[in-house]
Amino acid sequence: MMKLELYTERLFLRPVREDDLDLALEILTDDDVMRYAGGTSTPRDIRDDMHIITRRCGDGCIGIWCVIDRGTGEKLGTAILLPMPIEEPDTNWDLINGGDIPDCDIEIGYLLKPSAWGKGYATEAAARLLQFAFEDSPLETIFACFDEDNHASRHVLEKIGLAFESNRMTYAEVSPVYWISKQQWQDLK
């Protein structure tokens, strides 16, 4: 069984649970957090979708992790390894079911509440999730997409080793896509 609880110097990452509704409500209804991530959701939609948001597949390696400050226990946000949507505006949650890894590009991502911005938490969480993907799961390639105006996200991706692949369709619009292979990641170590 894969160990899904991950640690860094300052952070604890664990699979998101239904009792993380407080964090989901805080970040998914915040205009600043969601500006580059498809816009806010309503509290009702978030409550209705918590059972879907907690789904995992690929024996647990695909899903969402809650990012927690190890020193204070504060929930700071989320980090993901999920199927990257192409024509759809959001994740196809039907792909997250069972022990198999979906046959599609798997993306890495993160959403942190504003009080956690600018402290290196996104880089630290994403680097640890990338390490997990390449050391503890069968994933061979990781992708990321972002709004081209989101310079902070581009910086995080470049810091953890991802490089520009192309501008292509993701989340039903054309955006920059970055990627890294397991071999490239190992070469950076």
N, C-alpha and C positions, 0 to 999 in steps of 0.2 A: 504494500500500500504506500502510495506517495505521501510524503510529509508536506502538508499544505500550509502549515504555520511557519512563517518566514521571519527572520530577524535581521536587523542591521544594527549599527551602533546606536541609533536613536529611535528606530521604528520597529513595530511589531505589525506584521501583515497576517491576517487570518481571513478565511472565506467569509463573505458577507452572509449575515443571518437575518431572519425576519425581524429580530429585535433591534436591527440597525435602522429601523424606520426613522428614528430621530435624525440620523445623519443624512439619510436619503432626502427627507423633507428639507433639511437645511441647505444642502448643496443643489438639489435639482429644482428648487424654487428660487434660487438666487440668480438675478439677471447678470451679475458680473461673472459668476462661475460658468454659467451656461451660454454666455455671449458667443463663444466659438464652438459650442457643442450642441447645436441644434435648437437652442431656446429652452425656456423653462417648461416644467410640467406642472399640472395642478396637484394639490395635495391629494385629492380624491384618486386621480390616476396613479399616483405614486403608491398610495395604500393598496389599491386594487392590483398593482403589478409586483408587489414585494415578493410574492411566491414565485414569480418568473425570474426576477432579478437574482434570486438566490440559487438558481439552477446551475449545475456544473455538468461537464462531460469530459471525455478523454481521461477517464479514471480520476477526475478532479482537477486536472491541470488547466482546463479551460473554464473560466468564470471570472468573478469579481472578488477582489480582496478588500477588506476594510483596513485602512492605514491608520495606525494608532501610535501616538507618542509614548514610547516606553517609560519615560520619566514621570509623566502626569496621568497616563491612561486616557487622554483626550483623543477622541476620534477626529482625525484631520481630513479624511477624504477617502477616496477609493482608487484602486489601481486594477487594471483589467488585462486579461488575455481572452479575447473574444473573436468570433468570426467577423471579419471586416465586410460590412455590407457594400454592395456595388450599386445596384439599381434601387434598392430600398433605402428610405431615409433613416432607418434605424436597424439595430441588430436583429437578425432573424433568429428569434429564441427557439424556434422549432429545431434548429441545428444543434442546440445544446441539450442533448438528451442521450443518456447511456454512456457506455465505456469507450466508445470510439471518438477519435478526433475528427471533426468535420473536414470534408474534402474541399477546403477553401483557404484563402489567406487568413492567418491569425494575426490580429493586431494587438499591440500593446498601447495602453493609454492610462490616463490618470485624471481625476478631478479632485482638487483640494479646495477647502473653504478659504476665503480671503485671508483670514488670520494666519494661515499656514504658508502663504505665498512669500517668495523671496528669501526663504530660509534653507533652500537646497533639499527640501523634503521630496519634491517630485522626482528629482534626479536620483536621490537615494532609493526611493521606492521602486522606480522604474528599473534601475540598475539591478536591484535584488530580484525583481520579477524576471528580468532577462536572464540572470544567472540561473534561476529556477528553471526557466524554459529550456535552457541548453544543457544543464547538468542533470536535472531530475525528471525531465519529460522527454518524449520522443520527438518533440518539435525540432525541425531543422532550419526553419526560416521564420523570422518575425517581421511584421510590417507595422507601419504607423502612418496615419494620415492626419492632417490638421488644416485649419483655415490658414491661408497664406499670410494673413495679417497677425496671426498669433506667433509673434517672434519669440516669446518665452518658451512656448512648446517646442519650436524648432531648435532652440538652444539646448533644451533638455535632451532631445533625441540625438543631437550631434554629440553631446557630452557622453552619452552612453554607447556611442559607436555606430548609430544608424546613419546611413548616407542616402542621398537623393536617388530614387529609382526613376520616377517619371511623374508627370502630371497625368492623372487618370481618374476615371469615374469611381467615386466612393461616396457613400451616403447620398446617392442620387445627384451628385454634382461633381464637377472636375475639381480636384484639389491635389496638392503635392503629396506624394507617397514616398516615404523613406523605408529602408529595409536593412536587415543584417542577417547573414547566414551563421549557422553554428560555427563553421570553420573561420569565418571572418572574426567572430567574437573571440574564439580561442586564440587567434593570432594577435589580438589586442591585449591579451592578458599578460 
